[in-house]
Amino acid sequence: MIFGAFERMVAMRYLRARRQEGFISVIAGFSLLGIGLGVATLIIVMSVMNGFRAELIGRILGLNGHAGVYAVDGSIENYDQLVVEAASVPGVFSVTPQVEGQAMLTANGVASGGAVRGMRPSDLMGKSLIADNIKVGSLEGFEGKDAVVVGSRLANRLGLRVGDRVTLISPSSAVTVVGSMPRMKAYEVVALFEVGMYEYDNSFVYMPLEAAQVFFQKGDSVNALEIFTVDPDSLKEVRLNMMQALPPEVYFRDWQQQNSSFFNALQVERNVMFLILTLIILVAAFNIISSMIMLVKDKGRDIAVLRTMGASRGMVTRIFFMTGASIGVLGTLVGAALGLLFVINIHAIQDWVETVFGTSVFPPEIYFLTNVPAKMDPTEVIVVIAMALGLSFAATIYPAWRAARIDPVEALRYE
């Protein structure tokens, strides 16, 4: 559709409403505001949802691996041999033997449950999510049978600092001459880590593999092999090859199987939020229709004069199409700019809001993460902008068509 200079001039003139047309101008202004807020909100919410999913996946996979091998009876005896067999599967990046278990931690008169993982010192140092986020202390002391690394939030609750000792109590008891007694042992805290995910910082404890084998009475066995792959999103082929390479007494489970319900819930929530927020743009588009229909009725005499002066129906259609589309285009551009600026500065905005109101807008106990995450997807931004423009253009078609159908004789007769 090609717009001439005269059509653009008339369309821009109609956008600058006179005093008697103020109500129409108010509705058009609300339409512009609605489209702008809808586009901005969609970009912000979709970016936050993408960032939330990416951060959760990064932290969950960084601590739990992309997949795991577990024994049917709970113990993997020849784990070094299985490590070699699993590492030889195409697509596998690394394999780490470990002992996993639950324990009660007590210190300074405070008790708390925790998830204990035993790993070789070299394997823990190679786990970048832990090694790169040591808050206090050092992993150099992570060796022997008397050292642990504790999450920072768990340490704060127990009043622990580096160099203090924490007592771990196993849920399984030891048989003594006086009966069954809970097994417990004190360990020295050599480092505190903080990965930024509340659940892990508040409950995880790492100890050397040998110490974990002794504490959980595993002998010379482990109960899990942690596997990292080259591409965590393409595990189908790795899963099939792994099932063929491993013996029947162990089974393979990847992160998609372990967290399927959680990430499916996130995806459903994301889709629902997209649909709900799209309604804002849809309502604004209906406002464009109503304001344009009233403008057409108000400009009936002007349209008749234009037609008698030789303006074609196509010219009238283009004038009113440009008038309505300008509202949608301007609102979309303003909303897109506002949304992108908000996403880029989201952490600064979060800090400002928390400082002004003295409250946390993103409680880590509820949202798992300590900061509002945001990851902008250019494709999604383009889709949102295209959808807003499409709805805006569609909203102008009927009023523009109706303006072109006005009979100049009838319009001038009743004026």
Residue pairs with C-beta under 8 A, 6 or more apart in sequence:
1 318
1 321
3 11
3 318
3 322
4 315
4 318
6 315
7 315
7 318
7 319
7 322
8 322
10 306
10 319
11 319
11 320
11 322
11 323
11 326
12 326
14 295
14 299
14 319
14 320
14 323
15 28
15 323
15 326
15 327
17 24
17 25
17 28
21 295
21 298
23 294
24 291
24 294
24 295
24 298
27 287
27 290
27 291
27 294
28 287
28 288
28 291
28 327
30 284
30 287
31 284
31 285
31 287
31 288
31 291
31 327
31 328
31 331
32 284
32 327
32 330
32 331
32 334
33 284
33 331
34 280
34 281
34 283
34 284
34 287
34 331
35 281
35 284
35 285
35 327
35 328
35 331
35 332
35 335
35 388
35 392
36 331
36 332
36 334
36 335
36 338
37 280
37 335
38 277
38 278
38 280
38 281
38 284
38 335
38 388
39 281
39 331
39 332
39 335
39 336
39 339
39 384
39 385
39 388
40 335
40 336
40 338
40 339
40 342
41 277
41 280
41 339
42 274
42 277
42 278
42 280
42 281
42 339
42 384
43 335
43 336
43 339
43 340
43 342
43 343
43 376
43 380
43 381
43 384
44 339
44 342
44 343
44 346
44 374
45 273
45 274
45 277
46 270
46 273
46 274
46 377
46 380
46 384
47 339
47 343
47 346
47 374
47 375
47 376
47 377
47 380
48 343
48 346
48 372
48 373
48 374
49 266
49 269
49 270
49 273
50 374
50 375
50 376
50 377
50 380
51 372
51 373
51 374
51 375
52 266
52 367
52 369
52 373
53 263
53 266
53 270
54 373
54 375
55 196
55 197
55 369
55 373
56 197
56 266
56 368
56 369
57 232
57 255
57 263
58 129
59 129
59 195
59 196
59 197
59 200
59 369
60 197
60 255
60 259
61 232
61 255
62 127
62 128
62 129
62 195
63 127
63 129
63 130
63 195
63 200
63 204
64 226
64 255
64 258
65 96
65 226
65 227
65 228
65 255
66 227
66 228
66 229
66 232
66 235
66 254
66 255
67 227
67 229
67 235
67 238
67 239
67 242
67 252
67 253
67 254
67 255
68 224
68 225
68 226
68 227
68 252
68 253
68 254
68 258
69 76
69 82
69 86
69 95
69 224
69 225
69 227
69 242
69 246
69 250
69 251
69 252
69 253
70 76
70 223
70 224
70 225
70 250
70 251
70 253
71 223
71 249
71 250
72 249
72 250
72 251
73 249
74 223
75 218
75 221
75 222
75 223
76 82
76 97
76 221
76 222
76 223
76 224
76 225
76 250
77 220
77 221
79 97
79 221
79 222
79 225
80 97
82 225
82 246
82 247
82 250
83 95
83 96
83 97
83 225
85 245
85 246
86 92
86 95
86 225
86 227
86 242
86 245
86 246
87 94
87 95
88 245
89 238
89 241
89 242
89 245
90 237
90 238
90 241
91 229
91 230
91 231
91 234
91 237
91 238
91 241
92 227
92 228
92 229
92 230
92 238
92 242
93 228
93 229
93 230
94 126
94 227
94 228
95 225
95 226
95 227
95 228
96 119
96 120
96 123
96 225
96 226
96 227
96 228
97 119
97 120
97 123
97 209
97 222
97 224
97 225
97 226
98 117
98 118
98 119
98 123
98 209
98 212
98 222
98 223
98 224
98 225
98 226
99 116
99 117
99 118
99 209
99 212
99 213
99 216
99 218
99 222
99 223
99 224
100 115
100 116
100 117
100 118
100 223
100 224
101 115
101 116
101 170
101 212
101 215
101 216
101 223
102 113
102 114
102 115
102 116
102 171
103 113
103 114
103 116
103 168
103 169
103 170
103 171
103 205
103 215
104 111
104 112
104 113
104 114
104 168
104 169
104 171
105 111
105 112
105 113
105 114
105 154
105 158
105 166
105 167
105 168
105 169
105 205
106 112
106 158
106 166
106 167
106 169
107 158
107 159
107 160
107 164
107 165
107 166
107 167
108 158
108 159
108 160
110 157
110 158
110 159
112 154
112 157
112 158
112 203
113 203
114 154
114 168
114 203
114 204
114 205
115 203
115 204
115 205
116 168
116 205
116 206
116 207
116 212
116 215
116 216
117 204
117 205
117 206
117 207
117 212
118 206
118 207
118 208
118 209
118 210
118 211
118 212
118 213
118 215
118 216
118 222
119 127
119 206
119 208
119 209
119 212
120 208
120 209
121 139
121 142
121 143
121 208
123 209
124 130
124 131
124 139
124 142
124 149
124 206
125 131
125 139
125 142
129 195
130 139
130 149
130 193
130 195
130 206
131 139
133 193
133 194
133 195
133 196
134 149
134 191
134 192
134 193
135 152
135 192
135 193
135 194
136 152
136 161
136 162
136 191
136 192
137 149
137 162
137 189
137 190
137 191
137 192
138 190
138 191
139 149
139 190
139 191
141 147
141 188
141 190
141 191
142 149
142 190
142 191
142 206
142 208
143 208
144 208
144 210
144 211
145 208
145 210
145 211
145 214
146 187
146 188
146 211
147 187
147 188
147 190
147 207
147 208
147 211
148 166
148 168
148 187
148 188
148 189
148 190
148 205
148 206
148 207
149 189
149 190
149 191
149 192
149 193
149 205
149 206
149 207
150 158
150 160
150 166
150 189
150 191
150 192
150 193
150 204
150 205
151 192
151 193
151 194
151 195
151 200
151 201
151 202
151 203
151 204
151 205
152 192
152 193
152 194
152 201
153 194
153 198
153 201
153 202
154 160
154 201
154 202
154 203
154 204
154 205
155 161
155 189
155 192
157 202
158 166
160 166
160 189
160 192
161 189
162 189
162 190
162 191
162 192
163 188
163 189
164 188
164 189
165 186
165 187
165 188
165 189
166 186
166 187
166 189
167 184
167 185
167 186
167 187
168 184
168 185
168 186
168 187
168 205
168 215
169 182
169 183
169 184
170 182
170 183
170 184
170 215
170 216
172 183
172 216
172 217
173 180
173 181
173 182
173 183
174 180
174 181
174 182
174 183
175 181
183 215
183 217
185 215
187 207
187 211
193 201
194 201
195 201
196 369
196 370
196 371
197 368
197 369
197 370
198 364
198 365
198 367
198 368
198 369
198 370
199 368
207 215
209 222
212 218
213 219
213 220
213 221
213 222
227 242
229 235
229 238
232 255
235 254
235 255
235 256
238 254
239 252
239 254
242 252
243 252
246 252
256 263
278 387
281 387
281 388
281 391
282 391
284 331
285 328
285 391
285 392
285 394
285 395
286 395
288 324
288 327
288 328
288 392
288 395
288 396
289 395
289 396
289 398
289 399
291 324
291 327
292 320
292 323
292 324
292 395
292 396
292 399
292 400
293 398
293 399
293 402
295 320
295 323
295 399
296 303
296 320
296 399
296 402
296 403
296 406
299 403
300 406
300 411
300 415
301 411
301 412
301 415
303 316
303 403
303 406
303 408
303 411
304 406
304 407
304 408
304 409
304 411
304 412
304 415
305 408
305 412
306 315
306 316
307 313
307 316
307 406
307 408
308 408
308 412
313 404
313 405
314 404
316 400
316 403
316 404
316 406
317 400
317 401
317 403
317 404
318 400
319 400
319 403
320 396
320 399
320 400
320 403
320 404
321 393
321 396
321 397
321 400
323 396
324 392
324 395
324 396
324 399
324 400
325 392
325 393
325 396
327 392
328 388
328 389
328 391
328 392
328 393
328 395
328 396
329 389
329 392
331 388
331 392
332 385
332 388
332 389
332 392
335 388
336 381
336 384
336 385
339 381
340 376
340 381
342 349
343 374
343 376
346 372
346 374
347 371
347 372
350 361
350 362
350 371
350 372
353 361
354 360
354 361
361 372
362 369
362 370
362 371
362 372
364 370
